[in-house]
Amino acid sequence: MLNAVWSDELSESETAEVLELLTAANEVDGRPELPSNGALPGEFTGGAHLLARVDGDLVAYAHLDLDGDSFGRKVVELIVRPDRRRRGHGGELTEALVTRAGVRENPDTLRVWSHGDHPGAAKLAERAGFTRARELLVMHVDVPPEGWPEPALPDGVRLRTFVPGQDEEAMVAVNARAFDWHPEQGALTVDEVRETEDEDWFDPAGFFLAEKTDGTLLGFHWTKVHPPNPRRFGGEPAGEVYVVGVDPGAQGGGLGKALTTAGLKYLADRGLSQVILYVEGDNAAAVAVYERLGFVRSEVDVQYGR
């Protein structure tokens, strides 16, 4: 019999149990991505934790982000241990999440992620009355043999790299204006940027800022490098176009393409043979830009809602 218990804060032993379950899922699904420092991924911190056990063994886990996205919807990550799937555990956790989030009173108050568009998650969502509410595309490109060209910056714009302790506030301000429509990115804070600077993957040399000659920030391209994952991208390291943001007042003049090219060139110069990015499935303009740069759709993450 499944015993599911909510916890507002994981103990050290519970954290170890959750990490072991996430590692087992990663080995089968390639997700979630796990930090090399042995900590929980950022999307599993804070909020409320739902731990489900059978005979004392952790068989499923869900994290409920109580702060939610930019539109006030609570967001869920739900994972069933691979060797315990197809036994109804996911359905039981979903019912507990629906109750905790108040979905019956306010249907559009919860979103549940399915990374990689897992078919089991699609069946579970259908049974629970959820439908596809959002698609996040993963696009992929192989670095061309000749690499990427030098970025063509608009007149009066210069490019430099991010300086920790100096550029956080200006970058976050541009980000907020560029992504005021986005359910997660637009809510980025200075504190979150500073926390990311402590992560092992952060590299200011791959964080490009475009500014006027007077120092006014116009846009940025933040890159990331993923270590090899045997379940994704051929098991090879992959660069990522992590975030490209351009102030609305500076859009339309080729700055976004120049910033993107600067980051792509940097990733290629690091010896990476492939680059990925995430883009909203309904953002046709952005998808078209990336397709012109050679990117193709390779995966999709889905959010389900009622």
Secondary structure, 3 states (H helix, E strand, C coil): CEEEEEECCCCHHHHHHHHHHHHHHHHHHCCCCCCCCCCCCHHHCCCEEEEEEECCEEEEEEEEECCCCCCCCEEEEEEECHHHCCCCHHHHHHHHHHHHHCCCCCHHHEEEEECCCCHHHHHHHHHCCCEEEEEEEEEEEECCCCCCCCCCCCCCEEEEECCCCCCHHHHHHHHHHHCCCCCCHHHCCHHHHHHHCCCCCCCHHHEEEEEECCCCEEEEEEEEEECCECCEHHHCCEEEEEEEEECHHHCCCCHHHHHHHHHHHHHHHCCCCEEEEEEECCCHHHHHHHHHCCCEEEEEEEEEEC
